Amino acid sequence: AFAPGRLDREFFCGRARAPDVRAAPWALFNLASGIFRVSIVVKIGIKIKLAVILSSLLFVTTFSIGFILVAYQKASLEEQLRSMAGTITHEFANDSKIPFMQRDSLAMNLLVQNILRYPGIHDSYLLNHNFQIEAHKDLQEVGTQFTALDTKLFSAHNEAAPWLMEERDGLITFVSPIIFRSTTVGYTVVSFSDSFIQEQVRRAIKRVAIIGFVVAGSVTLLSIPLSSGLLRPVFRLFEGTKEIAMGNFDYRIPEVRKDELGLLVKSFNRMAAELKKKEILKGVFNRYVSPHLADEILRDPERITLGGDRREVTVMFADIVGFTKMTEELSPVETVKILNDVFSMFDEIADKYGVEKIKTIGDAYMAAAGVDTGAQVHY
């Protein structure tokens, strides 16, 4: 909202002004917007990712298998319901034969009430051969014409009873004839609800869900230490690369695994050993040639030929004037100190200008320019 440099300049020049109060709300709004625009980066470890992936896969697999089993169980229950409904309808017809022939209304209504006690039975009727209701749970319908189903379909069935007449709105309706001396004298109609099946399916789905969550949670807890064991060589490789990057070529990873990760660890250790050899060789080269030339040789050893590389360079020779007479008056220690000081100064100048030190002979210093870079102008 404020420009510090401008404010200080205007203040020291005697032109300081009060800030515009109208701009303050916008400044606060921009500040708040900037705060809320800050993104939060959450770093999730690979162990957690692996555990989540394993748990998700097992969770999906468990639910898939569970739903397949639920569908199979539902189909099996529906088949059992049809079989049970047919049997109950047929037995209901047999039990109703005597009361029906005796026209015992009380006994027929008791049979209707008793059959309704079975789980899953929604409604039941006793009909005479004219399709009039002889017994029903609602006594007001007794004596009326049966209209819940198309009665013309009753006589159209030639197969053995009971007959599946209708299946809709969650109800399955069976009809069985009441036969006396090979004559159909009436019919029993029983409707069954599939609410029992739906309840069993809901319970099965609930069990599958509970089992799935329990298995997923258990796998998550177990997969974290398992993934830690599996990823331990990877973490060691990561630590090894950091050590190599910092120059610790003596770092080695224990070779304890016999699988592909073990082969990767062996390759890493071989790489570290080769890098150490190259670093030792580079150190030896640096004693005799410049670091640039040593790096060039090690970078592409195939370019180095037995006869060397022919280049146009500038060679410099320098020695100390009167050095022989000077040494007659100096001790050996003083002589070596003077040579070290002079040659150190030469080395600094050579490094500064990219000159290659060739050798020293007594008090003489030999160097060459243009060896490293091959520049056209090097004198």
ROFIMAR-66976 format. One record per residue: residue in three letters; x, y, z of N, C-alpha, C in turn. Coordinates in steps of 0.001 Angstrom, whole numbers, padded with zeros to 6 digits, always signed. Layout:
N
ALAXYZXYZXYZ ...
END
This chain:
379
ALA+000815-001202+000000+000000+000000+000000+000851+001253+000000 PHE+002091+001167+000491+002975+002316+000579+004268+002012-000153 ALA+004890+003039-000701+006191+002906-001344+007233+003478-000403 PRO+008027+002654+000287+008953+003166+001310+009946+004174+000754 GLY+010516+003872-000438+011512+004795-000988+010917+006157-001262 ARG+009736+006171-001858+009083+007432-002169+008685+008178-000910 LEU+008220+007438+000085+007794+008080+001331+008979+008737+002018 ASP+010127+007992+002075+011322+008577+002715+011810+009781+001935 ARG+011766+009687+000598+012283+010799-000210+011422+012036-000007 GLU+010104+011856-000010+009217+013002+000180+009306+013536+001605 PHE+009573+012637+002565+009659+013098+003957+010898+013980+004140 PHE+012023+013500+003613+013254+014259+003801+013281+015514+002936 CYS+012460+015551+001890+012372+016755+001065+011333+017726+001603 GLY+010680+017365+002705+009703+018261+003310+008347+018232+002641 ARG+008014+017116+001875+006731+017034+001190+005924+015839+001638 ALA+006138+015369+002857+005418+014190+003344+003937+014493+003436 ARG+003119+013536+002956+001665+013690+002994+001036+012541+003755 ALA-000110+012785+004312-000839+011710+005018-001352+010705+003999 PRO-001313+009420+004326-001802+008399+003388-003302+008539+003153 ASP-003711+008149+001962-005115+008213+001585-005895+007162+002367 VAL-006811+007608+003209-007573+006690+004052-008485+005795+003204 ARG-008926+006323+002048-009832+005539+001198-009143+004315+000604 ALA-007829+004365+000486-007096+003220-000098-006840+002122+000916 ALA-007004+002423+002203-006684+001431+003237-007543+000174+003141 PRO-008871+000274+002966-009656-000976+002863-009226-001841+001704 TRP-008909-001215+000554-008472-002015-000591-007136-002672-000316 ALA-006267-001962+000417-004974-002566+000769-005157-003764+001670 LEU-006057-003636+002648-006326-004768+003534-006955-005917+002766 PHE-007842-005595+001795-008471-006656+000996-007425-007397+000160 ASN-006513-006633-000454-005462-007277-001258-004554-008129-000387 LEU-004265-007628+000828-003426-008401+001742-004115-009697+002134 ALA-005410-009609+002455-006140-010820+002835-006244-011789+001663 SER-006454-011249+000454-006522-012133-000712-005209-012843-000929 GLY-004114-012118-000722-002805-012753-000870-002575-013843+000147 ILE-003081-013620+001365-002920-014641+002402-003684-015893+002036 PHE-004937-015719+001559-005749-016884+001241-005307-017567-000044 ARG-004531-016852-000872-004042-017472-002103-002794-018299-001879 VAL-002240-018289-000680-001047-019078-000400-001408-020556-000445 SER-000728-021297-001266-001011-022729-001409-000232-023512-000371 ILE-000873-024517+000180-000255-025371+001186+000158-026663+000518 VAL+001430-026933+000548+001981-028142-000061+002202-029176+001034 VAL+001518-030278+000915+001634-031360+001896+002444-032475+001264 LYS+003503-032828+001898+004376-033891+001388+003943-035210+002013 ILE+003525-036131+001155+003068-037447+001597+004146-038450+001252 GLY+004564-039211+002269+005623-040187+002063+005185-041329+001170 ILE+006161-041956+000528+005857-043061-000384+005305-044263+000382 LYS+005683-044400+001662+005123-045491+002462+003619-045328+002621 ILE+003186-044093+002907+001753-043848+003061+001042-044051+001733 LYS+001660-043603+000641+001041-043786-000671+000878-045263-000993 LEU+001928-046042-000723+001857-047474-001001+000796-048143-000137 ALA+000725-047751+001135-000288-048326+002020-001696-047984+001542 VAL-001893-046745+001099-003212-046340+000614-003574-047103-000662 ILE-002585-047283-001557-002851-048005-002805-003218-049459-002508 LEU-002447-050107-001643-002753-051497-001302-004123-051618-000644 SER-004414-050706+000275-005710-050755+000952-006854-050512-000025 SER-006658-049555-000937-007712-049257-001905-007961-050445-002826 LEU-006872-051075-003298-007036-052233-004175-007757-053369-003456 LEU-007346-053632-002223-007994-054712-001476-009438-054359-001144 PHE-009679-053075-000848-011036-052635-000538-011943-052821-001755 VAL-011465-052393-002929-012252-052539-004152-012459-054027-004476 THR-011400-054825-004300-011523-056260-004574-012535-056905-003636 THR-012451-056558-002348-013384-057126-001377-014822-056757-001702 PHE-015049-055489-002040-016403-055060-002349-016901-055699-003641 SER-016012-055851-004628-016434-056481-005881-016853-057928-005642 ILE-016007-058654-004915-016355-060046-004598-017621-060100-003748 GLY-017719-059167-002795-018904-059144-001929-020181-058896-002695 PHE-020144-057941-003644-021347-057657-004411-021698-058817-005337 ILE-020680-059499-005852-020966-060691-006661-021650-061754-005811 LEU-021129-061938-004586-021745-062913-003693-023153-062492-003279 VAL-023343-061188-003077-024678-060706-002715-025656-060940-003856 ALA-025213-060653-005096-026092-060895-006242-026426-062382-006368 TYR-025420-063223-006153-025676-064664-006210-026623-065089-005091 GLN-026414-064513-003884-027281-064854-002760-028706-064373-003007 LYS-028838-063198-003636-030177-062693-003930-030904-063612-004910 ALA-030178-064020-005975-030788-064929-006940-031162-066260-006282 SER-030303-066735-005373-030596-067986-004684-031806-067839-003765 LEU-031884-066706-003068-033027-066483-002185-034331-066365-002974 GLU-034268-065703-004119-035471-065591-004936-035931-066968-005419 GLU-034989-067799-005793-035343-069144-006209-035937-069943-005051 GLN-035336-069772-003861-035869-070463-002688-037263-069949-002335 LEU-037450-068637-002509-038765-068065-002211-039828-068642-003150 ARG-039515-068739-004434-040478-069298-005380-040813-070755-005028 SER-039751-071484-004704-039982-072886-004357-040824-073005-003089 MET-040483-072190-002080-041224-072229-000822-042669-071749-001026 ALA-042823-070689-001841-044166-070156-002073-045046-071176-002792 GLY-044460-071861-003784-045239-072887-004478-045651-074013-003547 THR-044707-074432-002689-045012-075521-001755-046105-075105-000771 ILE-045976-073881-000223-046974-073411+000743-048345-073293+000084 THR-048387-072784-001154-049675-072641-001856-050317-074006-002110 HIS-049487-074961-002511-050012-076300-002782-050510-076961-001492 GLU-049767-076833-000396-050203-077400+000882-051453-076696+001395 PHE-051517-075396+001151-052705-074638+001550-053952-075178+000817 ALA-053770-075517-000447-054895-076078-001214-055306-077446-000672 ASN-054331-078271-000299-054655-079595+000247-055366-079485+001595 ASP-054848-078550+002454-055466-078388+003774-056873-077796+003677 SER-057146-077039+002604-058457-076378+002478-059513-077281+001840 LYS-059135-078459+001375-060045-079308+000617-061259-079725+001454 ILE-061046-080269+002649-062148-080768+003472-063045-079629+003961 PRO-062453-078539+004587-063339-077434+004993-064095-076825+003817 PHE-063430-076813+002623-064097-076217+001465-065292-077064+001028 MET-065111-078399+001045-066217-079262+000640-067334-079254+001678 GLN-066989-079032+002926-068013-078985+003990-068636-077595+004121 ARG-068120-076658+003337-068601-075268+003406-068453-074702+004809 ASP-067349-075089+005477-067078-074635+006847-066345-073295+006763 SER-067091-072218+006827-066509-070867+006693-065528-070575+007819 LEU-065865-071014+009048-064971-070742+010178-063626-071415+009975 ALA-063656-072684+009569-062401-073405+009360-061605-072802+008201 MET-062281-072379+007137-061558-071774+006008-060921-070450+006390 ASN-061648-069616+007169-061071-068336+007598-059907-068548+008562 LEU-060011-069595+009398-058884-069900+010280-057655-070329+009480 LEU-057888-071099+008442-056760-071485+007590-056095-070253+006948 VAL-056940-069300+006482-056399-068066+005888-055607-067285+006914 GLN-056128-067163+008146-055426-066418+009190-054119-067110+009580 ASN-054155-068435+009626-052939-069172+010015-051829-069052+008965 ILE-052234-069107+007701-051199-069038+006669-050554-067660+006592 LEU-051313-066632+007005-050748-065281+006993-049668-065091+008054 ARG-049549-066048+008973-048524-065939+010007-047126-066303+009497 TYR-047083-066949+008344-045778-067294+007785-045049-065997+007383 PRO-043747-065927+007644-043001-064720+007237-042939-064609+005719 GLY-043214-063398+005226-043128-063157+003796-044445-063278+003064 ILE-045507-063798+003704-046801-063933+003035-047573-062627+003199 HIS-047978-062071+002089-048644-060773+002101-050178-060905+002147 ASP-050729-061839+001391-052192-061984+001339-052531-063393+000861 SER-053759-063839+001159-054205-065166+000711-055722-065155+000524 TYR-056203-065998-000432-057636-066094-000751-058002-067569-000917 LEU-059264-067847-000632-059899-069114-000989-061045-068781-001939 LEU-061005-069346-003167-062012-069044-004176-062772-070323-004544 ASN-064031-070156-004894-064787-071301-005407-064581-071404-006917 HIS-065245-072349-007545-065016-072568-008964-065539-071416-009827 ASN-066409-070545-009235-066892-069350-009935-066049-068116-009632 PHE-064937-068344-008950-063978-067275-008617-064567-066238-007666 GLN-065435-066699-006799-065933-065858-005721-065114-066164-004456 ILE-064922-065141-003670-064089-065273-002483-064865-065997-001394 GLU-064320-067149-000929-064930-067919+000140-064306-067601+001496 ALA-063051-067215+001510-062383-066871+002782-061275-065874+002492 HIS-061152-064877+003408-060128-063835+003266-059962-063160+004614 LYS-058826-062504+004798-058601-061826+006074-059587-060672+006278 ASP-060032-060071+005170-061040-059014+005235-062408-059664+004982 LEU-063185-059846+006031-064463-060556+005922-065445-059839+005012 GLN-065263-058539+004786-066177-057812+003913-066031-058238+002458 GLU-064882-058817+002095-064696-059255+000717-065234-060663+000482 VAL-065622-061377+001539-066156-062727+001388-067469-062660+000620 GLY-067603-063472-000402-068806-063505-001226-068714-062623-002452 THR-067708-061780-002537-067543-060914-003703-066727-061618-004778 GLN-066755-061042-005954-066008-061609-007064-064524-061252-006936 PHE-063681-062215-007205-062228-062006-007124-061768-061260-008375 THR-061147-060101-008194-060716-059267-009331-059237-058917-009284 ALA-058523-059426-008312-057103-059071-008206-056292-059620-009364 LEU-056710-060733-009941-056012-061351-011065-057012-061653-012172 ASP-056469-061863-013356-057305-062260-014482-057634-063743-014339 THR-058857-064047-013977-059232-065431-013692-059252-066311-014938 LYS-059251-065710-016118-059217-066512-017337-057901-067263-017472 LEU-056864-066709-016831-055550-067361-016920-055494-068619-016076 PHE-056438-068774-015124-056391-069939-014249-056563-071221-015057 SER-057547-071207-015926-057851-072419-016709-056905-072606-017878 ALA-056058-071594-018139-055138-071691-019274-053890-072481-018935 HIS-053658-072742-017664-052459-073468-017243-052709-074965-017332 ASN-051831-075614-018071-051922-077066-018207-050853-077805-017413 GLU-049835-077051-016936-048757-077695-016192-049215-077992-014768 ALA-048366-078705-014085-048694-079095-012708-048717-077869-011807 ALA-049652-077903-010861-049763-076812-009887-048622-076941-008861 PRO-048314-075836-008179-048920-074496-008258-048409-073700-009462 TRP-049146-072600-009771-048829-071797-010932-048397-070391-010485 LEU-047302-069925-011088-046862-068555-010846-047677-067640-011748 MET-048553-066854-011145-049476-066040-011916-048978-064624-012151 GLU-048283-064070-011197-047901-062664-011334-046680-062379-010463 GLU-045866-061490-010976-044671-061074-010230-044409-059601-010538 ARG-044833-058724-009637-044640-057288-009834-044786-056577-008494 ASP-044253-055337-008455-044342-054481-007261-043869-055204-006000 GLY-042881-056067-006138-042328-056755-004969-043193-057888-004460 LEU-044196-058306-005234-045086-059389-004817-045027-060517-005845 ILE-045040-061745-005315-045093-062942-006153-046373-063699-005785 THR-047228-063916-006790-048539-064525-006532-048596-065906-007172 PHE-048946-066887-006345-049107-068275-006803-050581-068682-006656 VAL-051010-069565-007557-052371-070111-007518-052273-071630-007599 SER-053073-072306-006752-053122-073770-006783-054585-074207-006748 PRO-054977-075116-007598-056397-075557-007618-056710-076496-006461 ILE-057938-076443-006008-058451-077393-005016-059193-078479-005786 ILE-058650-079666-005786-059184-080748-006617-059794-081815-005711 PHE-060998-082157-006039-061685-083222-005314-062209-084212-006341 ARG-061692-085463-006283-062088-086521-007200-061940-086065-008660 SER-060737-085565-008914-060342-085121-010264-061161-083957-010785 THR-061833-083266-009878-062626-082099-010280-062133-080877-009528 THR-061913-079789-010269-061483-078537-009653-062690-077848-009053 VAL-062715-077762-007729-063854-077161-007034-063534-075761-006512 GLY-062282-075353-006573-061901-074038-006072-060413-073775-006295 TYR-059990-072642-005740-058595-072239-005929-058080-071569-004658 THR-056809-071736-004405-056125-070972-003346-055178-069981-004025 VAL-055211-068733-003556-054353-067662-004083-053524-067112-002928 VAL-052205-067166-003094-051302-066687-002040-050292-065725-002668 SER-050179-064550-002055-049198-063540-002508-048064-063458-001496 PHE-046856-063499-002006-045654-063453-001165-044885-062156-001449 SER-044398-061547-000400-043616-060319-000523-042123-060656-000540 ASP-041378-059940-001388-039925-060157-001426-039187-059259-000436 SER-039938-058673+000526-039283-057839+001548-038288-058652+002363 PHE-038612-059943+002539-037691-060820+003264-036362-060919+002512 ILE-036466-061076+001194-035237-061154+000390-034468-059837+000447 GLN-035190-058723+000300-034527-057423+000337-033844-057181+001680 GLU-034477-057621+002748-033869-057473+004069-032601-058298+004169 GLN-032634-059525+003638-031433-060365+003645-030318-059748+002802 VAL-030705-059157+001665-029702-058503+000809-029090-057306+001510 ARG-029931-056514+002194-029405-055359+002931-028454-055798+004034 ARG-028798-056864+004719-027898-057376+005757-026584-057865+005154 ALA-026697-058522+003997-025479-059020+003346-024593-057862+002900 ILE-025194-056813+002333-024413-055641+001912-023762-054974+003113 LYS-024491-054896+004210-023938-054305+005426-022753-055110+005930 ARG-022890-056433+005890-021774-057284+006325-020560-057103+005413 VAL-020834-057049+004112-019726-056859+003174-019031-055517+003416 ALA-019824-054465+003656-019231-053149+003909-018382-053164+005172 ILE-018916-053771+006231-018148-053836+007482-016858-054623+007280 ILE-016983-055771+006609-015785-056581+006362-014782-055817+005501 GLY-015287-055100+004488-014394-054330+003622-013641-053257+004377 PHE-014348-052505+005235-013684-051448+006005-012689-052034+007004 VAL-013075-053145+007636-012156-053768+008593-010905-054275+007883 VAL-011104-054920+006731-009958-055430+005981-009080-054287+005486 ALA-009718-053210+004970-008939-052071+004485-008139-051430+005617 GLY-008776-051265+006790-008046-050701+007921-006900-051588+008373 SER-007168-052904+008413-006108-053835+008826-004951-053826+007835 VAL-005301-053827+006545-004239-053810+005534-003446-052505+005601 THR-004140-051402+005877-003425-050123+005996-002421-050175+007129 LEU-002846-050697+008267-001937-050781+009410-000789-051756+009145 LEU-001084-052847+008466-000039-053835+008201+000861-053429+007043 SER+000311-052673+006081+001104-052340+004902+002133-051253+005186 ILE+001943-050448+006240+002939-049407+006544+004270-050042+006936 PRO+004318-050960+007929+005613-051612+008193+006080-052481+007037 LEU+005116-053093+006306+005515-053912+005163+006156-053051+004077 SER+005544-051913+003784+006122-051025+002773+007444-050439+003242 SER+007571-050233+004559+008859-049753+005077+009962-050761+004793 GLY+009654-052045+005002+010649-053069+004709+010964-053165+003229 LEU+009933-053034+002392+010159-053113+000957+010923-051909+000429 LEU+010659-050745+001010+011267-049519+000503+012569-049158+001212 ARG+012985-049955+002195+014219-049629+002906+015410-049537+001957 PRO+015595-050461+001002+016714-050292+000061+016603-049016-000771 VAL+015387-048613-001113+015220-047380-001881+015661-046178-001065 PHE+015283-046160+000234+015708-045061+001093+017227-045064+001271 ARG+017806-046255+001350+019259-046328+001456+019924-045816+000189 LEU+019343-046141-000958+019870-045602-002205+019759-044085-002241 PHE+018656-043572-001719+018494-042120-001667+019564-041479-000779 GLU+019801-042083+000379+020858-041564+001256+022225-041695+000580 GLY+022421-042808-000142+023691-042996-000823+023952-041952-001890 THR+022919-041605-002662+023105-040564-003674+023441-039222-003047 LYS+022867-038922-001890+023218-037673-001214+024670-037695-000741 GLU+025117-038846-000216+026506-038946+000224+027458-038813-000959 ILE+027144-039457-002089+027995-039350-003277+028030-037912-003772 ALA+026860-037246-003741+026813-035853-004191+027671-034954-003320 MET+027809-035287-002036+028652-034488-001129+030112-034909-001191 GLY+030453-035901-002035+031846-036283-002207+032298-037451-001373 ASN+031375-038103-000683+031738-039257+000141+031670-040515-000720 PHE+032767-040796-001445+032782-041946-002339+033066-043258-001616 ASP+033288-043199-000309+033488-044428+000476+032179-044998+000996 TYR+031061-044313+000733+029771-044773+001238+029348-046027+000487 ARG+028943-047057+001234+028470-048302+000635+027165-048712+001311 ILE+026304-049359+000540+025027-049863+001047+025161-051355+001293 PRO+024733-051851+002455+024812-053305+002717+024033-054102+001675 GLU+024668-055127+001133+024040-055968+000115+023436-057200+000803 VAL+022157-057059+001177+021494-058137+001919+020358-058779+001127 ARG+019878-058125+000078+018752-058655-000685+019257-059411-001905 LYS+018444-060369-002364+018802-061185-003515+017875-060940-004711 ASP+017039-059928-004626+016099-059664-005703+016605-058516-006572 GLU+015674-057902-007341+016060-056819-008237+016599-055619-007481 LEU+016034-055339-006299+016568-054238-005489+017986-054533-005031 GLY+018265-055816-004754+019632-056189-004402+020595-055938-005556 LEU+020170-056232-006789+021004-055942-007956+021227-054444-008122 LEU+020186-053663-007821+020331-052212-007896+021325-051703-006860 VAL+021298-052281-005659+022247-051888-004619+023680-052242-005040 LYS+023856-053434-005627+025191-053825-006102+025682-052865-007180 SER+024814-052478-008082+025196-051527-009132+025596-050189-008532 PHE+024856-049759-007500+025208-048493-006849+026590-048581-006200 ASN+026869-049675-005516+028171-049824-004867+029300-049863-005900 ARG+029067-050542-007028+030080-050548-008078+030290-049150-008648 MET+029202-048408-008813+029322-047041-009302+030131-046185-008335 ALA+029864-046326-007022+030608-045557-006023+032089-045918-006053 ALA+032393-047220-006235+033794-047641-006299+034486-047049-007523 GLU+033799-047044-008667+034391-046465-009875+034584-044964-009731 LEU+033626-044304-009120+033777-042865-008890+034954-042564-007967 LYS+035160-043428-006972+036299-043230-006080+037617-043397-006832 LYS+037695-044439-007707+038898-044632-008506+039151-043426-009405 LYS+038092-042934-010023+038248-041779-010892+038686-040549-010108 GLU+038149-040403-008893+038546-039255-008066+040011-039363-007654 ILE+040461-040589-007342+041882-040776-006998+042754-040454-008203 LEU+042339-040934-009377+043089-040664-010589+043112-039181-010910 LYS+042000-038514-010664+041941-037077-010885+042893-036341-009948 GLY+042957-036807-008684+043895-036184-007749+045340-036355-008180 VAL+045653-037539-008746+047023-037755-009240+047302-036848-010429 PHE+046362-036727-011342+046549-035851-012493+046744-034406-012075 ASN+045979-033990-011075+046064-032591-010665+047439-032213-010133 ARG+048226-033202-009760+049582-032884-009299+050497-032467-010441 TYR+050145-032916-011655+051042-032685-012782+050424-031831-013883 VAL+049110-031810-013959+048440-030997-014976+047375-030150-014297 SER+046842-029208-015062+045817-028321-014496+044512-029086-014268 PRO+043663-028610-013356+042376-029278-013130+041516-029362-014388 HIS+041574-028317-015225+040786-028340-016462+041248-029465-017377 LEU+042553-029618-017525+043077-030676-018384+042786-032049-017792 ALA+042876-032168-016467+042561-033446-015826+041093-033819-016041 ASP+040202-032830-015921+038776-033102-016154+038526-033512-017601 GLU+039216-032892-018524+039042-033218-019931+039507-034640-020225 ILE+040626-035053-019617+041129-036405-019828+040184-037440-019247 LEU+039682-037178-018034+038803-038142-017376+037407-038167-018005 ARG+037000-037044-018577+035675-037004-019181+035596-037874-020434 ASP+036684-037877-021210+036684-038665-022447+038058-039293-022635 PRO+038331-040391-021924+039661-041013-022035+039939-041561-023432 GLU+038901-041839-024224+039116-042412-025545+039807-041436-026486 ARG+039673-040150-026184+040312-039150-027038+041826-039094-026851 ILE+042312-039639-025739+043742-039588-025457+044433-040660-026284 THR+045356-040234-027135+046124-041154-027991+047533-041287-027458 LEU+048207-042340-027913+049562-042601-027426+050526-041502-027844 GLY+050357-040934-029016+051263-039888-029484+050908-038512-028972 GLY+049805-038370-028249+049413-037080-027725+048613-036276-028735 ASP+048405-035003-028409+047617-034090-029237+048498-032904-029603 ARG+048586-032626-030875+049475-031549-031353+048713-030226-031357 ARG+049250-029235-030623+048636-027912-030552+049706-026827-030658 GLU+049265-025654-031066+050153-024482-031095+050002-023730-029780 VAL+051085-023668-029008+051061-023053-027682+052206-022060-027555 THR+052143-021313-026488+053230-020381-026147+053913-020894-024892 VAL+055213-021140-024978+055977-021694-023861+056807-020586-023232 MET+056804-020565-021908+057546-019540-021164+058560-020216-020252 PHE+059795-019679-020281+060835-020128-019366+061224-018934-018512 ALA+061410-019177-017213+061845-018098-016311+062740-018690-015237 ASP+063790-017972-014908+064646-018402-013794+065099-017182-013024 ILE+065727-017428-011896+066168-016351-011004+067596-015956-011390 VAL+067775-014688-011670+069100-014190-012054+070038-014235-010848 GLY+071201-014804-011026+072205-014868-009948+071836-015828-008836 PHE+071026-016838-009178+070567-017743-008132+071720-018578-007562 THR+072643-019008-008453+073759-019846-007995+074624-019101-006986 LYS+074980-017838-007286+075798-017050-006349+075020-016769-005070 MET+073690-016579-005210+072865-016283-004027+072832-017464-003072 THR+072757-018666-003629+072667-019835-002753+073949-020096-001972 GLU+075097-019535-002462+076348-019723-001721+076316-019012-000381 GLU+075500-018005-000271+075437-017220+000967+074220-017604+001828 LEU+073330-018502+001329+072118-018879+002066+072185-020326+002526 SER+071444-020599+003583+071343-021984+004060+070365-022747+003177 PRO+070358-024083+003217+069398-024851+002403+067941-024521+002727 VAL+067655-024305+003993+066278-023989+004382+065842-022666+003774 GLU+066726-021673+003823+066388-020371+003253+066246-020465+001734 THR+067070-021279+001105+066994-021437-000357+065651-022059-000760 VAL+065261-023116-000054+063974-023771-000367+062802-022820-000141 LYS+062907-021994+000913+061816-021053+001205+061677-020020+000091 ILE+062808-019522-000402+062752-018536-001487+062135-019161-002738 LEU+062566-020394-003073+062014-021064-004253+060511-021309-004105 ASN+060106-021730-002914+058667-021967-002688+057857-020688-002839 ASP+058355-019606-002289+057635-018330-002394+057528-017880-003846 VAL+058635-017983-004589+058623-017531-005982+057709-018416-006828 PHE+057858-019734-006665+057048-020629-007482+055570-020551-007106 SER+055260-020265-005857+053850-020097-005460+053244-018880-006145 MET+054022-017792-006231+053547-016607-006942+053328-016927-008423 PHE+054249-017692-009026+054084-018090-010417+052818-018952-010589 ASP+052589-019858-009633+051398-020725-009720+050104-019916-009670 GLU+050074-018917-008793+048864-018091-008699+048606-017345-009993 ILE+049680-016794-010569+049518-016059-011835+049095-017012-012952 ALA+049706-018208-012969+049343-019188-014000+047881-019598-013878 ASP+047429-019847-012659+046017-020212-012472+045085-019074-012878 LYS+045478-017864-012596+044646-016710-012907+044427-016556-014405 TYR+045464-016800-015195+045377-016571-016642+045253-017866-017448 GLY+045063-018984-016774+044869-020231-017491+046125-020768-018143 VAL+047252-020540-017545+048533-021019-018070+048840-022366-017428 GLU+049337-023306-018241+049619-024654-017770+051055-024739-017276 LYS+051214-025096-015988+052560-025304-015446+053090-026648-015949 ILE+054297-026594-016570+054879-027817-017100+055763-028479-016056 LYS+056771-027761-015570+057665-028318-014554+058563-027221-014008 THR+059291-027541-012958+060326-026664-012389+061644-027439-012404 ILE+062716-026707-012776+064062-027307-012821+064975-026390-012019 GLY+065252-026771-010810+066074-025907-009957+065351-024616-009688 ASP+065951-023498-010151+065304-022200-009996+064524-021802-011248 ALA+064383-022708-012230+063691-022386-013474+062231-022842-013398 TYR+061371-022075-014047+059932-022352-014075+059508-022406-015533 MET+058880-023511-015934+058445-023704-017309+056929-023820-017351 ALA+056301-023036-018215+054838-023031-018344+054464-022868-019804 ALA+053223-023202-020137+052732-023101-021505+051314-022556-021485 ALA+051015-021667-022429+049679-021074-022573+049026-021622-023826 GLY+047729-021896-023753+047004-022415-024890+046861-023926-024885 VAL+047330-024612-023841+047234-026061-023781+045798-026476-023470 ASP+045173-025810-022528+043810-026183-022089+042754-025822-023102 THR+042772-024556-023541+041684-024042-024351+041941-024136-025836 GLY+043184-024199-026237+043488-024219-027666+043103-022915-028346 ALA+043136-021811-027611+042772-020519-028182+043804-020062-029200 GLN+043344-019266-030166+044249-018791-031200+045243-017748-030656 VAL+044793-016945-029719+045637-015894-029122+045889-016309-027675 HIS+047140-016589-027318+047450-017028-025960+048827-016511-025527 TYR+049206-015376-025994+050504-014822-025606+050331-013372-025153 
END
